[in-house]
Amino acid sequence: MPSKASVLCIALAAAALAFFANAASAQTVTLKFATIDPAQGQNVTQVIVPLAKELAQASGGALKLDVFPGGTLGRNPLQQLKLVQDGVADIAWVIPGYTPGRFDDTEVVELPFLINNAREGAIGLSRLHAKKLIRGLDGLKVLAWSTTAVANFHGKSPIKALADLRGKKTRASSSQAAKVLEALGAVPVQMGAPQVAESLARGVLDLSLNDWSFVATFRLDEVAQHHLAIPLGALAFMVVMQQSKYDALLPAAKAALDRYSGEQLGLRFANAIDIAAGQYMEKSTKSGKGSMVLVSAAEQAAWRKLTDPVVAAWRKAKPGNEQVYKVFTEEVQKVRAGK
């Protein structure tokens, strides 16, 4: 039978272990990362999950990232920012265009012929932010900026030329996309993403103007097997948290987040998005079931002539738009020049 002294020693040892375990736990903060992207999508598997591991290692265990993909914390794409504001999530993948009137400077990436890929969009937005030219961010800490791949046309019937758009009911993913479609002679229709494939199948829609990840995620390729590629704009997205939440982080956690966020994180998203878009496009082209038309630079002149007024109107619409446009296009040109 153990002596009273040995029992006391065991009790003290157990108490000490519990104390140090609790102390270690107190030094670890867990942040919930919400995204509507599917668990197997490139943003989650190639960027967010690796990021969680890097943050844990860089912070020495002070920062843990719990990833909630597929809308686990909230499925409505329009409510992702609210998840952060309400404390349901600590970090979220947010489409700023879904909060009309607040982040309108990000609409610049929705304009036609400004970017050719997500990489250009990510760097352009990151540098706009660095120059404090993106308004509406009060109370928010932006960890990354990026865009979708540029939108292409997808439909059940062949789309070979500009004339094929006239009168076609076409799903638009943003207000600027709707204006572009009107300028091109199409009839813009705005509807939720989950309804697009069925609407194409039933003839409610003739076409959809969306990026390739959208096509794969919402299975448009099962219905729409004819495609036309031309850079008519993209959608911006940002990874954000509350500034107050960031400010309250322990130094080790904050340092790790600083190390892995910013333009470099935006580029990681962009590279994954662009690679996936290329793969989806190649798969569709090789399927032999439909058609793929690439509009050449020379052929784009007619499209530009029709959409230039949309760009001009946006530049004049609000104070500050012209500066945003000029700086953004300058930064994109720097990217193309390798700067």
C-alpha positions in Angstrom: 0.0 0.0 0.0 1.5 3.4 -1.0 2.6 5.7 1.8 0.9 9.0 2.5 4.1 10.7 1.2 4.0 8.8 -2.1 0.3 9.6 -2.6 1.0 13.2 -2.0 3.9 13.2 -4.5 1.7 11.6 -7.1 -1.1 14.2 -6.5 1.4 17.1 -6.7 2.8 15.7 -9.9 -0.6 15.4 -11.5 -1.5 18.9 -10.4 1.8 20.2 -12.0 1.1 18.4 -15.3 -2.4 19.8 -15.4 -1.1 23.3 -14.6 1.5 23.2 -17.4 -1.0 21.7 -19.8 -3.5 24.5 -19.1 -0.7 27.1 -19.4 0.3 25.7 -22.8 -3.3 25.7 -23.9 -3.7 29.3 -22.8 -0.7 30.2 -25.0 -2.5 28.7 -28.1 -5.2 30.6 -29.9 -7.4 28.8 -32.3 -8.9 30.8 -35.3 -11.8 29.5 -37.3 -11.3 29.9 -41.1 -14.6 29.8 -43.0 -14.9 29.4 -46.7 -17.6 28.4 -49.2 -15.1 26.6 -51.3 -15.5 22.8 -51.3 -13.1 20.7 -49.1 -11.5 19.2 -52.2 -11.2 22.5 -54.1 -7.8 24.0 -54.9 -8.2 26.9 -52.5 -8.6 24.6 -49.6 -6.3 21.8 -50.5 -3.5 23.8 -52.0 -3.5 27.0 -50.0 -5.6 27.1 -46.8 -4.7 23.6 -45.3 -1.0 24.1 -46.0 -1.3 27.6 -44.5 -2.7 26.2 -41.3 0.3 23.9 -40.9 2.8 26.7 -41.7 1.2 29.0 -39.1 1.3 26.4 -36.4 4.9 25.7 -37.1 6.0 29.3 -37.5 4.2 30.4 -34.2 5.7 27.5 -32.2 2.1 26.3 -31.6 0.8 29.7 -30.5 -1.6 29.8 -33.5 -3.9 27.1 -34.7 -6.1 27.4 -37.7 -9.3 25.3 -37.9 -10.6 25.2 -41.5 -14.3 25.0 -42.2 -14.8 24.5 -45.9 -18.0 24.1 -48.0 -20.0 26.7 -46.1 -19.8 24.7 -42.9 -20.2 27.8 -40.7 -22.6 29.5 -43.1 -23.5 28.5 -46.7 -24.8 31.8 -48.0 -22.0 33.5 -50.1 -23.6 36.9 -49.3 -23.2 36.4 -45.5 -19.5 35.4 -45.3 -18.4 38.9 -44.0 -21.2 38.8 -41.4 -19.8 35.5 -40.1 -16.6 37.4 -39.1 -18.4 40.4 -37.8 -20.7 38.2 -35.6 -17.8 36.1 -34.3 -19.1 32.9 -35.9 -15.8 32.7 -37.8 -12.5 34.5 -37.1 -11.3 34.5 -40.7 -13.4 34.2 -43.9 -13.0 34.0 -47.6 -15.2 36.9 -48.8 -16.4 38.2 -52.1 -16.4 42.0 -51.6 -18.8 42.6 -54.4 -21.5 40.8 -52.4 -21.6 43.8 -50.0 -22.8 46.5 -52.4 -21.7 50.1 -51.7 -18.9 49.2 -49.3 -16.0 47.8 -51.3 -16.9 49.3 -54.7 -13.2 50.0 -55.5 -12.7 46.3 -56.0 -15.1 46.4 -59.0 -12.1 47.4 -61.1 -11.3 43.7 -61.6 -14.8 43.2 -63.0 -14.1 45.5 -65.9 -13.4 43.9 -69.3 -9.9 43.5 -70.7 -8.0 44.7 -67.6 -6.6 41.4 -66.4 -5.8 38.1 -68.2 -5.6 35.9 -65.1 -6.0 35.7 -61.3 -2.3 36.5 -60.8 -2.6 39.9 -62.3 -5.8 40.6 -60.3 -4.2 39.5 -57.0 -1.1 41.7 -57.4 -3.1 44.6 -58.7 -5.5 44.5 -55.7 -2.7 43.9 -53.2 -0.9 47.0 -54.4 -4.1 49.1 -54.4 -4.5 48.1 -50.8 -0.9 48.9 -50.0 -1.5 52.4 -51.4 -4.6 52.7 -49.2 -6.8 53.0 -52.3 -9.4 50.4 -51.4 -12.1 52.0 -49.2 -14.6 50.3 -46.8 -12.0 48.3 -44.8 -12.6 50.0 -41.5 -12.4 47.5 -38.7 -11.0 44.7 -40.9 -7.6 43.2 -41.3 -7.1 41.9 -44.8 -4.8 38.9 -45.0 -5.0 38.4 -48.8 -6.4 39.7 -52.0 -7.0 37.7 -55.1 -9.5 37.1 -57.9 -11.2 34.3 -59.6 -9.9 33.3 -63.0 -11.3 35.5 -65.8 -14.9 34.7 -66.8 -15.7 32.9 -70.1 -18.9 32.1 -71.8 -20.5 28.6 -71.4 -23.6 27.3 -73.1 -25.5 24.3 -74.6 -25.1 25.6 -78.1 -22.0 26.7 -79.9 -20.7 30.2 -79.3 -18.4 31.2 -82.1 -18.6 35.0 -82.4 -19.9 38.2 -80.9 -23.1 37.9 -82.9 -24.0 34.7 -81.1 -24.6 36.6 -77.9 -27.3 38.9 -79.2 -30.5 38.3 -77.3 -29.1 35.4 -75.3 -30.2 35.2 -71.6 -26.9 35.1 -69.8 -26.1 34.7 -66.2 -24.0 37.6 -64.8 -22.0 37.2 -61.6 -21.8 40.9 -60.8 -23.3 44.3 -61.6 -20.4 45.2 -63.8 -20.7 41.9 -65.7 -24.4 42.7 -66.3 -23.5 46.0 -67.8 -20.9 44.3 -70.0 -23.4 41.8 -71.2 -25.9 44.5 -72.1 -23.2 46.3 -74.0 -22.5 43.1 -76.0 -26.2 42.6 -76.8 -26.9 39.8 -74.4 -29.7 39.8 -71.8 -28.2 39.7 -68.3 -29.8 37.5 -65.7 -28.7 37.4 -62.1 -29.3 34.2 -60.1 -27.8 32.1 -57.3 -24.9 29.9 -58.3 -26.6 26.5 -57.5 -29.5 27.3 -59.9 -27.3 28.0 -63.0 -26.8 24.4 -64.3 -30.4 23.5 -64.0 -31.4 26.8 -65.6 -29.2 26.1 -68.5 -30.6 22.6 -68.8 -34.2 23.8 -68.8 -33.5 26.7 -71.2 -34.2 29.4 -68.6 -30.6 30.5 -69.4 -28.8 30.3 -72.8 -25.4 31.1 -71.5 -23.4 31.7 -68.3 -20.4 34.1 -67.9 -18.3 32.6 -65.2 -14.8 31.4 -64.4 -13.8 27.7 -64.9 -13.7 26.9 -61.1 -17.3 27.9 -61.0 -18.0 25.6 -64.0 -16.4 22.7 -62.2 -17.8 23.4 -58.7 -21.4 23.8 -59.9 -21.2 21.2 -62.6 -22.0 23.5 -65.5 -19.8 21.3 -67.7 -22.4 18.5 -67.5 -24.9 20.8 -69.3 -22.9 23.5 -71.1 -20.3 21.9 -73.4 -19.6 24.9 -75.7 -17.3 27.6 -74.5 -15.9 31.0 -75.7 -12.8 32.4 -73.9 -12.3 36.2 -73.8 -11.0 38.2 -70.7 -14.2 40.1 -69.7 -13.3 40.5 -66.1 -13.2 38.5 -62.8 -14.5 38.6 -59.3 -12.4 39.9 -56.4 -12.1 38.1 -53.2 -10.4 38.8 -49.9 -9.4 36.9 -46.8 -10.3 39.0 -43.8 -10.5 39.0 -40.0 -11.6 41.6 -37.5 -8.8 44.1 -36.8 -9.6 43.8 -33.1 -9.2 40.0 -33.2 -5.8 40.4 -34.9 -4.7 43.1 -32.4 -5.5 40.8 -29.5 -3.2 37.9 -30.8 -0.1 37.0 -28.9 3.1 38.3 -30.4 4.2 34.8 -31.7 0.8 34.3 -33.4 0.7 37.8 -34.9 4.2 37.4 -36.2 3.4 34.1 -37.9 0.2 35.6 -39.5 2.2 38.6 -40.7 4.9 36.3 -42.2 2.4 34.3 -44.3 -0.2 36.9 -45.3 -0.2 39.8 -47.7 0.6 39.8 -51.4 2.4 36.4 -51.2 -0.7 34.7 -49.8 -2.9 36.3 -52.5 -0.5 35.0 -55.1 -0.7 31.5 -53.7 -4.5 31.6 -54.2 -4.1 33.1 -57.6 -1.6 30.5 -58.8 -3.8 27.6 -57.6 -6.8 29.2 -59.3 -5.0 29.8 -62.6 -3.6 26.3 -62.7 -7.0 24.8 -62.0 -8.7 27.0 -64.6 -6.2 25.8 -67.2 -6.8 22.2 -66.3 -10.6 22.5 -66.4 -10.3 24.2 -69.8 -8.0 21.6 -71.2 -10.2 18.8 -69.9 -13.2 20.4 -71.6 -11.3 20.9 -74.8 -10.1 17.3 -74.9 -13.5 15.8 -74.1 -14.6 16.0 -77.8 -18.2 16.7 -76.7 -18.4 20.4 -77.5 -16.4 23.3 -78.7 -13.9 25.8 -77.4 -13.4 29.2 -79.2 -10.5 31.5 -78.2 -11.1 35.0 -79.3 -7.8 36.4 -80.7 -6.4 39.8 -79.8 -7.3 41.1 -83.3 -10.9 39.8 -83.0 -11.2 41.5 -79.5 -11.3 44.9 -81.1 -15.0 44.7 -81.9 -15.7 43.6 -78.3 -13.6 46.4 -76.8 -15.4 49.0 -78.9 -18.8 47.9 -77.4 -17.5 47.6 -73.8 -15.3 50.7 -73.7 -18.3 52.8 -72.6 -18.9 50.5 -69.6 -15.3 51.1 -68.5 -15.5 54.8 -69.1 -18.7 55.1 -67.1 -17.2 53.2 -64.1 -14.1 55.5 -64.2 -16.5 58.6 -63.9 -19.1 57.1 -61.6 -17.5 58.0 -58.2 -14.8 60.2 -56.8 -11.7 58.1 -56.6 -12.6 55.6 -59.3 -10.2 57.2 -61.8 -7.3 57.0 -59.5 -8.1 53.3 -58.7 -8.3 52.5 -62.4 -5.0 54.2 -63.2 -3.1 52.7 -60.4 -4.5 49.3 -60.9 -3.8 49.2 -64.6 -0.3 50.6 -64.0 0.4 47.8 -61.5 -0.9 45.1 -63.9 1.4 46.5 -66.6 4.3 46.2 -64.1 3.3 42.5 -63.5 3.4 41.9 -67.3 6.8 43.5 -67.5 8.1 41.3 -64.7 8.2 43.9 -62.0 
